[in-house]
Amino acid sequence: MNNKKKNEGQTDFSYYGLYLLDYLHTNRFEQATDTAFIRERADRAAETYEQARLDGYPAEGAQELAMNVLLGGLHYSKYAILREVVETEFADEVPEEKREGLIQKLLPLVDAVFSIYDLSDDDFALSPEYDLLRTELTGTVVLYIEEYGV
């Protein structure tokens, strides 16, 4: 019964709602606990899919449009970007079993770095700013490891 009560708020989400909830949790977005946000996005995605099918789109095309609505502006989480930097730039210095702990310690420290970049831009990874962000994060991780270790 406790398990049912625990999952009660999540089980009434649609396919899109459950997909978005998982995506937000996995990438540690702040909106992961915002039920209204998830429902609104999921409803718009479902409506987009339905309208696209009515307009003659094949199922795959309608699904692509719906996913664009569902995930628009949510492609880059602070957590995911920092995790990528730690995994790619510090693979030799940070053992796999210590990466999650390091990332959790670093996240609050790099908020100021993230604050000057627009992570809601769906094309952010293609911009020169993305490279600058990765460089700044890499430098921050280097300084942290030098001072505190892994």
C-alpha positions as CSV (number, residue, x, y, z in Angstrom):
1,M,0.0,0.0,0.0
2,N,2.8,2.4,0.8
3,N,4.3,1.7,-2.7
4,K,0.9,2.5,-4.3
5,K,0.6,5.8,-2.3
6,K,4.2,6.7,-3.2
7,N,3.6,6.3,-7.0
8,E,0.1,7.6,-7.0
9,G,0.9,11.0,-8.4
10,Q,3.1,9.5,-11.2
11,T,0.8,6.7,-12.4
12,D,-1.8,9.1,-13.8
13,F,0.6,10.7,-16.2
14,S,0.2,10.0,-19.9
15,Y,3.0,8.5,-22.0
16,Y,4.4,11.9,-22.6
17,G,4.1,12.9,-18.9
18,L,6.0,9.7,-17.8
19,Y,8.6,10.2,-20.5
20,L,9.2,13.8,-19.4
21,L,9.2,12.9,-15.7
22,D,11.9,10.3,-16.3
23,Y,13.9,12.7,-18.5
24,L,13.7,15.5,-15.9
25,H,14.7,13.1,-13.1
26,T,17.6,11.5,-15.0
27,N,19.1,14.8,-16.0
28,R,18.3,16.5,-12.6
29,F,16.2,19.4,-14.0
30,E,14.6,21.6,-11.3
31,Q,11.2,21.0,-12.9
32,A,11.3,17.3,-12.0
33,T,9.0,17.9,-9.1
34,D,6.7,20.4,-10.9
35,T,3.6,18.4,-11.7
36,A,1.8,21.3,-13.3
37,F,4.8,21.9,-15.6
38,I,4.9,18.2,-16.6
39,R,1.2,17.9,-17.2
40,E,1.1,21.1,-19.3
41,R,4.0,19.9,-21.5
42,A,2.6,16.4,-21.8
43,D,-0.8,17.8,-22.8
44,R,0.7,20.1,-25.4
45,A,2.8,17.2,-26.8
46,A,-0.2,14.9,-27.0
47,E,-2.2,17.6,-28.8
48,T,0.6,18.3,-31.2
49,Y,0.8,14.6,-32.0
50,E,-3.0,14.3,-32.6
51,Q,-3.1,17.4,-34.8
52,A,-0.1,16.3,-36.8
53,R,-1.8,12.9,-37.5
54,L,-5.0,14.7,-38.5
55,D,-2.9,16.9,-40.8
56,G,-1.6,13.7,-42.5
57,Y,1.8,13.3,-40.9
58,P,3.1,9.7,-40.5
59,A,3.3,8.5,-36.9
60,E,7.1,9.0,-36.8
61,G,6.8,12.6,-38.0
62,A,4.0,13.3,-35.6
63,Q,6.0,11.8,-32.8
64,E,9.0,14.0,-33.7
65,L,6.9,17.1,-33.5
66,A,5.4,16.1,-30.2
67,M,8.8,15.4,-28.7
68,N,10.0,18.8,-29.8
69,V,7.2,20.4,-27.9
70,L,7.7,18.1,-24.9
71,L,11.5,18.7,-24.6
72,G,11.8,22.2,-26.1
73,G,14.3,24.3,-24.0
74,L,15.2,21.2,-21.9
75,H,18.1,19.8,-23.8
76,Y,20.9,20.9,-21.5
77,S,20.8,20.4,-17.8
78,K,23.6,21.7,-15.5
79,Y,24.0,18.2,-14.1
80,A,24.3,16.5,-17.6
81,I,26.8,19.0,-18.9
82,L,28.9,18.8,-15.7
83,R,28.7,15.0,-15.8
84,E,29.9,15.0,-19.5
85,V,32.8,17.2,-18.6
86,V,33.9,15.0,-15.7
87,E,33.5,11.8,-17.7
88,T,35.3,13.0,-20.8
89,E,38.0,15.4,-19.4
90,F,38.8,13.6,-16.2
91,A,38.3,9.9,-17.0
92,D,41.8,9.1,-15.9
93,E,41.8,11.3,-12.8
94,V,38.4,10.5,-11.4
95,P,37.5,6.8,-10.9
96,E,34.1,5.9,-12.1
97,E,32.8,5.1,-8.6
98,K,33.7,8.6,-7.4
99,R,32.3,10.6,-10.3
100,E,28.8,11.0,-9.0
101,G,30.0,12.2,-5.6
102,L,32.3,14.7,-7.2
103,I,29.6,16.0,-9.5
104,Q,27.2,16.5,-6.5
105,K,29.9,18.5,-4.7
106,L,30.7,20.6,-7.7
107,L,27.1,21.4,-8.8
108,P,26.5,24.2,-6.3
109,L,30.0,25.6,-6.9
110,V,29.4,26.0,-10.6
111,D,26.1,27.8,-10.5
112,A,27.7,31.1,-11.2
113,V,29.4,29.7,-14.3
114,F,26.2,28.4,-15.6
115,S,24.3,31.6,-14.9
116,I,25.9,33.5,-17.8
117,Y,24.8,30.9,-20.4
118,D,21.4,30.2,-22.0
119,L,20.9,26.5,-21.5
120,S,17.3,26.8,-22.8
121,D,18.6,27.4,-26.4
122,D,18.0,24.1,-28.2
123,D,21.1,24.8,-30.4
124,F,23.3,25.7,-27.4
125,A,25.7,22.7,-28.0
126,L,26.4,24.0,-31.6
127,S,27.4,27.5,-30.4
128,P,30.8,28.8,-29.4
129,E,29.4,29.6,-26.0
130,Y,29.1,25.8,-25.3
131,D,32.8,25.4,-25.8
132,L,33.5,28.3,-23.5
133,L,31.2,26.8,-20.8
134,R,33.0,23.4,-21.1
135,T,36.3,25.2,-20.8
136,E,35.2,27.1,-17.7
137,L,33.8,24.0,-16.1
138,T,37.0,22.1,-16.9
139,G,39.1,24.8,-15.2
140,T,36.8,24.8,-12.2
141,V,37.1,21.0,-11.8
142,V,40.9,21.2,-12.1
143,L,41.1,23.8,-9.4
144,Y,38.7,21.8,-7.2
145,I,40.6,18.6,-7.6
146,E,43.9,20.4,-6.9
147,E,42.6,21.8,-3.7
148,Y,40.4,19.1,-2.3
149,G,41.2,16.0,-4.3
150,V,38.7,13.6,-5.7
